[in-house]
Structure formats: C-alpha cells, structure tokens
C-alpha cells in the first residue's frame, strides 16, 4: 500500500470522543505563551574573536493543550515544530536563548533548573520521538530501557520494573510481552519499535504525551494502528496529547484543534473542522492543497512576502 494513500479511518469510539471534547472545554494542562527561541550556531572561523550571529527559530509561539485533548502542531519541515516541543522539556541545544513562558498546570518549565526538569521528563510529560531506531539503544533490551524510565521516577527493584515494562508493552498491544521484554530493538519491526517508544513514554502514566512525528516512515496501515493506540491510551488516562506532524491526513483523524506553524510563527489555530473547511491563512490553505492527488498540477506554498500581499488586497 502506497504511503500516499488515505489512511484507514479510525473506529467510532475515537470520533465520538472527539465530538465530546468539542462540546466540553477541557481543563488547561500545557500553556505556551509568546515563546521565542534564538540559537547561536557554532563558530566556523573565529580567529578574530567574532561571535556568530543568532538565528531566531521561534517568534511568539502561543498554544495550549487541555486534559484529554489532542492538539495537532502542523507545518512544513523546518517550521520549528520539534523545537517547540523540545522547549517544553528543556532539551534545547547549548547556546540557546528563550523568551516567553511555558507552564504545566501552573508549574513553570521555561527557565527552570535542570534538576526540576528531570522530575518532569518521562514522569509528568512523556515524549515519543520521531525515529525509534536512533532513539533506542541497540545494546540494551527494550525491557531494560522501558524499566529504566520507571525506576528513575518510581524506584523499586529491576525485577519489579521489568514486570511493569512488560505490562506497558502489553498495553501497546505487543504480543507475548513478558518474553519479548528481553529482546533487542533490532528484533522488532518499525511499527513495533514505535510501540516500544510509546510504552516508554507512558510507563509512568504522564499527564501530557508529546508525539513528534510518530507515524513517519510507517505505511498507512501501521500509521492508523499507532493513531488508534494513542487514542486508546488517551481514553484510559485522560492525558493531553501534543501531536507534531506535517501530515494533515494524520491530524484530520485524531486532533481536536490545530496550530499551524510557519517559519517559527503561528499563522492560524482553531478547531480541526474549522481549519479544514474554512482556512483563514493562505499558508494553511496551501498546506491543505499540497495533499498528493492522482491528477492535476501541484500548487506551491506562498512565501511570507506573498502572504502579506494577499492579505493586503483582501477586503
């Protein structure tokens, strides 16, 4: 099945839950307010002692995620989606400079000390990284890696933590988990490795799950299974999900709200239905038009200058 085909639709429980959350505003869990980020690249030639110029990556990004809510953060590659997520966990490159505020149910995260952030990472906030093969350590069993996250925050013996790891693998529908907990990453398929990353993210029952391109490089059938799994886990725990992707077909199935990011700026946000049916920003409209089709010319994305011109001529 081609990766450009439309993914299978999710089952009715996820759709009815989605309608339920549209009717009831969830309690705010994550708040990002006017987040700006500058990164200074390493100097290539610094013989005169000159500092390399800073690059602004994010410019006044604001969004929120409620309990039990799925918010999709979408945009083309390089728009700043992943760095927005990494800012939440304080996992930014050396030399970064930030402004604004990030809080998790009133607990300030941006600018917090690393000691405090370590109590948040993997505990109250779980993260599913984009590439499970590079994120998993090939020298340790998957069970040991899941158990490590549990023992850091909950303590206990290795044996008890391995039992919890096996239970987490069963939760993400890995068969024969109590045996496979001793297997290594290379012994699993790409879809199964992504399930292991999700098991690692949920083992401490976090309040917020950040999923950074969780379906990249997976065929559409496996994509649907991973999305179904995230929806099931959310139903059980009432966790908030920040889903980062450039695939609009993905967010159309599971997201309650969308935040559209272009070159580090939020150009539009609103309910998924409203944005898909009546996009207000030209960039959002072009993203929707860029979905692969079997026939007809492909439109190009507008530059920021073209966007300003289009807005200027609007009545």
DRENVO-125392 format. One line per field, with one value per residue (C-alpha): x, y, z; residue in one letter; residue number from 1. Coordinates in pm, 1 decimal, padded with zeros to 6 digits. Layout:
<sites>
px (X:...)
py (Y:...)
pz (Z:...)
resn (A:...)
resi (NUM:...)
</sites>
This chain:
<sites>
px (00000.0:00143.2:00238.5:00038.1:-00289.2:-00550.9:-00506.5:-00790.5:-01046.6:-01037.3:-01314.3:-01623.4:-01518.6:-01242.3:-01476.5:-01747.6:-01486.3:-01365.7:-01717.8:-01748.3:-01437.9:-01555.6:-01868.7:-01679.8:-01375.3:-01104.5:-00904.9:-00579.5:-00278.7:00004.7:00036.1:00292.0:00277.5:00471.8:00761.3:01059.9:01383.1:01722.7:02008.0:02367.3:02538.7:02896.1:03164.7:03340.1:03617.8:03661.7:04022.7:03920.8:03712.9:03386.0:03067.4:02840.0:02503.0:02197.5:01922.4:01566.5:01384.3:01056.9:00877.4:00597.3:00450.2:00140.1:-00071.4:-00236.7:-00329.9:-00611.8:-00661.4:-00796.2:-00741.8:-00532.8:-00374.3:-00200.3:00104.4:00147.9:00376.0:00638.9:00983.5:01194.9:00898.5:01000.6:00758.5:01010.2:01197.5:00868.3:00825.8:01187.1:01144.0:00874.2:01122.5:01423.9:01611.6:01744.7:02093.5:02374.2:02380.8:02004.2:01821.2:01449.1:01175.1:00813.2:00660.2:00580.4:00384.9:00236.5:-00069.1:00089.3:00440.4:00679.7:00902.3:01080.3:01394.2:01352.7:01659.3:01761.6:01710.4:01342.2:01301.3:01435.5:01138.8:00907.2:01066.2:00932.4:00718.5:00454.3:00548.2:00624.2:00776.2:00757.2:01049.8:01041.3:01288.1:01265.1:01563.5:01800.9:01625.6:01652.3:01989.6:02087.7:02298.9:02014.3:01694.6:01376.6:01254.9:01561.8:01509.8:01143.2:01221.9:01494.9:01242.1:01018.0:01291.5:01422.2:01087.3:00927.2:01221.3:01194.4:01392.6:01493.8:01270.8:00964.7:01043.2:01079.3:00733.9:00596.6:00778.6:00615.0:00275.2:00342.4:00431.4:00105.6:-00078.9:00054.7:-00052.6:00283.3:00211.9:00396.7:00532.9:00670.3:00903.2:00978.2:01071.0:01418.6:01454.2:01663.9:01546.6:01673.3:01442.0:01132.2:00975.8:00948.4:00589.1:00671.9:00968.0:00734.2:00502.1:00800.7:00870.8:00508.2:00535.1:00841.9:00654.0:00350.3:00516.0:00489.4:00135.3:00215.9:-00031.4:00096.0:00224.6:00427.1:00432.7:00690.0:00608.5:00510.4:00396.3:00684.5:00828.3:00539.3:00298.1:-00058.9:-00195.1:00060.5:00003.6:-00364.3:-00274.7:-00040.6:-00301.2:-00564.6:-00327.8:-00266.0:-00640.8:-00699.5:-00429.2:-00580.0:-00922.4:-00775.7:-00568.4:-00730.6:-00383.5:-00333.7:-00153.6:00054.3:00081.2:00355.6:00332.8:00346.1:00089.4:-00253.4:-00419.6:-00293.5:-00425.5:-00757.1:-00839.4:-00739.5:-00682.2:-00943.0:-00759.1:-00480.6:-00197.5:-00033.8:00330.9:00526.9:00888.5:00855.0:00529.5:00174.4:-00026.0:-00354.9:-00515.0:-00862.8:-01079.0:-00976.4:-01310.2:-01295.6:-00940.8:-01005.3:-01327.6:-01252.0:-00879.1:-00819.0:-00448.3:-00310.6:-00033.1:-00287.1:-00488.6:-00178.6:-00085.5:-00428.1:-00389.8:-00048.8:-00202.4:-00089.9:-00350.3:-00364.9:-00411.6:-00379.9:-00092.4:00051.9:00031.2:00333.8:00349.4:00344.1:00639.6:00583.9:00607.0:00337.9:00119.7:00144.1:00046.7:-00253.2:-00371.9:-00328.6:-00567.0:-00833.1:-01139.9)
py (00000.0:00335.4:00589.2:00847.9:00659.5:00780.9:00606.5:00383.4:00565.3:00525.7:00341.7:00518.6:00545.5:00792.0:01000.4:01015.7:01111.6:01385.6:01528.5:01509.8:01723.4:01976.3:02024.1:02048.3:02272.1:02068.0:02198.8:02357.7:02131.8:02280.5:02652.3:02804.7:03184.2:03401.1:03154.9:03286.3:03096.5:03203.3:02962.0:03064.3:02816.4:02711.4:02938.2:02802.5:03064.2:03265.5:03380.8:03742.2:03652.3:03732.4:03565.2:03405.3:03572.2:03428.0:03272.0:03323.4:02991.3:03067.5:03401.4:03445.8:03094.6:03055.7:02742.9:02530.5:02166.0:02059.3:01734.8:01465.4:01690.4:01625.5:01933.6:01899.7:02118.4:02123.8:02290.2:02213.2:02081.5:02347.5:02547.6:02495.0:02221.3:01990.9:02275.5:02394.3:02050.1:02031.3:02371.1:02220.3:01966.0:02197.6:01986.8:02275.4:02295.6:02470.2:02844.2:02872.9:03179.2:03186.9:03432.7:03385.6:03129.9:02757.7:02604.7:02266.5:02312.7:02621.8:02477.6:02696.2:02495.0:02751.5:02860.8:02600.6:02429.6:02100.1:01918.8:02009.1:01932.8:01580.6:01517.6:01620.5:01440.2:01089.4:01134.0:01403.8:01455.6:01159.7:01204.3:00981.3:01071.8:01069.8:00790.2:00493.0:00315.1:00600.0:00673.5:00317.8:00190.9:-00120.6:-00258.7:-00289.3:-00490.2:-00293.5:-00402.4:-00257.8:00073.4:00096.1:-00016.7:00247.2:00526.2:00369.6:00316.7:00673.7:00816.5:00535.9:00338.9:-00030.8:-00336.2:-00423.4:-00730.3:-00527.6:-00261.8:-00526.9:-00657.8:-00304.8:-00274.1:-00595.3:-00463.2:-00140.3:-00344.2:-00535.4:-00204.2:-00102.4:-00440.9:-00617.6:-00989.1:-01219.7:-00912.3:-01099.1:-01289.8:-01013.1:-00772.8:-00932.3:-00876.1:-00600.6:-00315.6:-00478.5:-00774.7:-00558.6:-00407.5:-00031.0:-00023.9:-00239.3:-00015.0:00282.8:00094.8:00041.8:00416.3:00477.9:00219.7:00404.7:00735.9:00607.9:00377.9:00646.5:00743.8:01102.9:01389.9:01500.9:01299.2:01478.9:01272.4:01407.8:01269.5:00929.4:00787.4:00899.9:00621.4:00387.4:00255.9:00381.4:00067.4:00086.0:00463.0:00400.7:00142.4:00385.5:00662.9:00421.7:00322.8:00684.1:00747.1:00437.4:00540.5:00887.4:00741.8:00539.8:00812.7:01141.1:01261.7:01557.9:01491.6:01736.9:01570.5:01711.9:01627.4:01762.2:01501.8:01663.3:01326.0:01220.6:01518.0:01515.7:01184.1:01247.4:01616.0:01830.7:02154.1:02254.5:02505.1:02593.9:02699.4:02870.6:02980.7:02984.6:03180.2:03067.0:03175.9:03011.1:02798.0:02668.8:02359.0:02088.8:02106.1:02484.4:02485.2:02202.7:02354.2:02727.7:02803.5:03172.7:03199.7:03147.7:02923.7:02694.5:02675.8:02584.5:02315.1:02162.4:02190.5:02021.6:01685.2:01448.8:01389.9:01142.5:01414.7:01788.3:02030.3:02066.2:02418.8:02584.1:02723.7:03104.6:03293.7:03532.9:03826.1:03679.2:03621.0:03986.6:04094.0:03858.7:03986.6:04348.5:04305.6:04127.5:04347.7)
pz (00000.0:-00102.5:00166.7:-00028.8:00009.2:00255.5:00593.6:00710.7:00924.2:01299.5:01477.1:01608.1:01976.3:01884.3:01670.6:01936.8:02196.7:01964.6:01941.4:02319.5:02369.3:02115.1:02326.7:02657.8:02701.7:02879.6:03174.2:03058.6:03105.8:02899.2:02829.3:02591.7:02590.5:02344.2:02318.2:02123.7:02065.6:01937.1:01862.0:01801.7:01566.0:01647.8:01502.0:01192.6:01176.4:01494.7:01458.2:01521.4:01822.7:01647.4:01763.2:01509.2:01472.7:01644.7:01438.0:01557.1:01531.0:01711.7:01723.0:01976.9:01965.1:02183.9:02225.1:02490.8:02544.8:02774.2:02963.3:02734.8:02433.6:02122.8:01966.6:01632.1:01566.7:01189.5:00938.0:00679.0:00771.7:00942.7:01071.8:01436.7:01542.3:01710.1:01880.1:02026.9:02183.1:02299.9:02466.1:02688.0:02823.5:02830.7:02575.2:02367.5:02211.6:02401.8:02344.0:02308.6:02435.0:02508.1:02598.0:02694.8:02929.7:02938.3:03224.7:03310.5:03531.9:03685.3:03717.6:03522.2:03288.2:03072.7:03254.0:03529.3:03671.7:03515.9:03846.0:03845.9:03476.1:03533.6:03763.2:03477.4:03181.3:03141.5:03451.4:03403.1:03038.0:02812.2:02467.8:02162.5:01939.2:01561.9:01484.9:01723.7:01570.1:01658.8:01990.1:02124.7:02247.7:02046.6:02334.1:02586.1:02575.3:02518.7:02861.3:03032.6:02852.8:02949.8:03305.1:03339.2:03286.9:03551.1:03811.5:03777.9:03887.0:04087.0:04226.2:04306.1:04202.1:03847.2:03858.4:03956.5:03696.2:03424.4:03514.7:03477.8:03143.4:03021.9:03128.6:02936.5:02627.6:02661.9:02689.0:02346.8:02204.3:02173.4:02187.8:02426.0:02604.4:02907.6:02674.8:02425.6:02704.1:02683.4:02307.2:02148.2:01921.5:01601.5:01664.5:01614.6:01304.0:01259.7:01379.5:01683.2:01771.1:01767.1:02003.8:02234.3:02228.1:02323.9:02604.4:02733.1:02718.4:02913.5:03167.3:03439.4:03336.0:03229.7:03220.2:02878.5:02582.3:02315.4:01995.9:01749.4:01403.2:01549.8:01214.8:00993.2:00771.4:00856.9:00595.3:00615.3:00781.0:01063.0:01085.4:01155.5:01421.5:01600.1:01591.8:01720.9:02001.3:02106.8:02112.1:02327.3:02574.3:02598.1:02675.4:02961.7:03124.3:03013.0:02912.9:02683.5:02354.9:02152.3:01811.1:01589.4:01221.7:00868.7:00758.1:00750.7:00689.8:01033.4:01230.5:01047.2:01215.0:01575.9:01657.7:01832.5:01749.5:01512.0:01543.0:01210.4:01227.7:00950.4:00993.9:01370.3:01382.9:01449.6:01145.2:01240.9:01509.6:01574.1:01567.4:01321.9:01143.1:01101.2:00967.6:00722.5:00591.1:00610.6:00646.4:00714.6:00628.7:00274.7:00409.0:00577.8:00256.5:00058.8:00310.2:00259.0:-00118.9:-00105.2:-00018.1:-00300.4:-00570.6:-00855.5:-01119.0:-01169.9:-01102.7:-00754.3:-00607.0:-00447.4:-00094.4:-00068.3:00075.0:00368.5:00123.1:-00099.7:00205.2:00307.5:-00045.0:-00047.7:00290.8:00179.4:-00115.8:00087.3:00158.1)
resn (X:X:X:X:X:X:X:X:X:X:X:X:X:X:X:X:X:X:X:X:X:X:X:X:X:X:X:X:X:X:X:X:X:X:X:X:X:X:X:X:X:X:X:X:X:X:X:X:X:X:X:X:X:X:X:X:X:X:X:X:X:X:X:X:X:X:X:X:X:X:X:X:X:X:X:X:X:X:X:X:X:X:X:X:X:X:X:X:X:X:X:X:X:X:X:X:X:X:X:X:X:X:X:X:X:X:X:X:X:X:X:X:X:X:X:X:X:X:X:X:X:X:X:X:X:X:X:X:X:X:X:X:X:X:X:X:X:X:X:X:X:X:X:X:X:X:X:X:X:X:X:X:X:X:X:X:X:X:X:X:X:X:X:X:X:X:X:X:X:X:X:X:X:X:X:X:X:X:X:X:X:X:X:X:X:X:X:X:X:X:X:X:X:X:X:X:X:X:X:X:X:X:X:X:X:X:X:X:X:X:X:X:X:X:X:X:X:X:X:X:X:X:X:X:X:X:X:X:X:X:X:X:X:X:X:X:X:X:X:X:X:X:X:X:X:X:X:X:X:X:X:X:X:X:X:X:X:X:X:X:X:X:X:X:X:X:X:X:X:X:X:X:X:X:X:X:X:X:X:X:X:X:X:X:X:X:X:X:X:X:X:X:X:X:X:X:X:X:X:X:X:X:X:X:X:X:X:X:X:X:X:X:X:X:X)
resi (1:2:3:4:5:6:7:8:9:10:11:12:13:14:15:16:17:18:19:20:21:22:23:24:25:26:27:28:29:30:31:32:33:34:35:36:37:38:39:40:41:42:43:44:45:46:47:48:49:50:51:52:53:54:55:56:57:58:59:60:61:62:63:64:65:66:67:68:69:70:71:72:73:74:75:76:77:78:79:80:81:82:83:84:85:86:87:88:89:90:91:92:93:94:95:96:97:98:99:100:101:102:103:104:105:106:107:108:109:110:111:112:113:114:115:116:117:118:119:120:121:122:123:124:125:126:127:128:129:130:131:132:133:134:135:136:137:138:139:140:141:142:143:144:145:146:147:148:149:150:151:152:153:154:155:156:157:158:159:160:161:162:163:164:165:166:167:168:169:170:171:172:173:174:175:176:177:178:179:180:181:182:183:184:185:186:187:188:189:190:191:192:193:194:195:196:197:198:199:200:201:202:203:204:205:206:207:208:209:210:211:212:213:214:215:216:217:218:219:220:221:222:223:224:225:226:227:228:229:230:231:232:233:234:235:236:237:238:239:240:241:242:243:244:245:246:247:248:249:250:251:252:253:254:255:256:257:258:259:260:261:262:263:264:265:266:267:268:269:270:271:272:273:274:275:276:277:278:279:280:281:282:283:284:285:286:287:288:289:290:291:292:293:294:295:296:297:298:299:300:301:302:303:304:305:306:307:308:309:310:311:312:313:314:315)
</sites>
